């Protein structure tokens, strides 16, 4: 039972680290690139679903 709990905790930490790394990466982008990303909402959607699929694959 404790092993299962630690396994789920490890998965949670992997998911949080991927999301945190992505947020930090987006925050440190230069302003010009950030503005370009804002002009293409489809690209932002693809980026969001890519990150989401990576997090889901960690939990599976």
N, C-alpha and C positions, 0 to 999 in steps of 0.2 A: 504494500500500500504506500509506504514511504517512497519507494522507488518510482512509482507512478506519479506521485506528487512532484518529485524532483524533475522528472522528465517533462511534465507539463510546465513547470516553472522555467526550465531551460528553453522550451519552445516560446514561452511568453517573453523571455529576455531577448531571444533572437529577433522576434517580431518587433519589440520596442527598439532594439538597436538599429534595425533596418529603417524603421520610420524616423528615428532620431537622426540618423546619418543623412537621410534624404532631406529632412527639414533644414538641417545645418548646411547641407550642400546648396539648397535653394536660397538660403539667407545670405550666403557669401558670394553669390553670383554677382558679377559686375552689373551696374545699372542698365547698360545698353543691352546686354543679353536678357536681363529680366524684362525689359520693355518689349523686346522681340517676342519672348514667350507669351506675354500678355496679349500680343496681337494675334496669336494663333491659338484660339481656345481648343481646337481639335487636338493640337499637339499636347496641350496640358491634360486633356482627357486621356490621351494615350499614355502619357507619363503616369497619371494617377492609376490607371488600370494595370499598368505594368508593375508598379510598386505594390498594388493590392494583390496581384497574382503571386508575387514573390512572397509576401507575408502569408498568404493562404497556403502556398506550397511548404512553408516552414512548419505550419501546423499539421500538415498531412504527412 
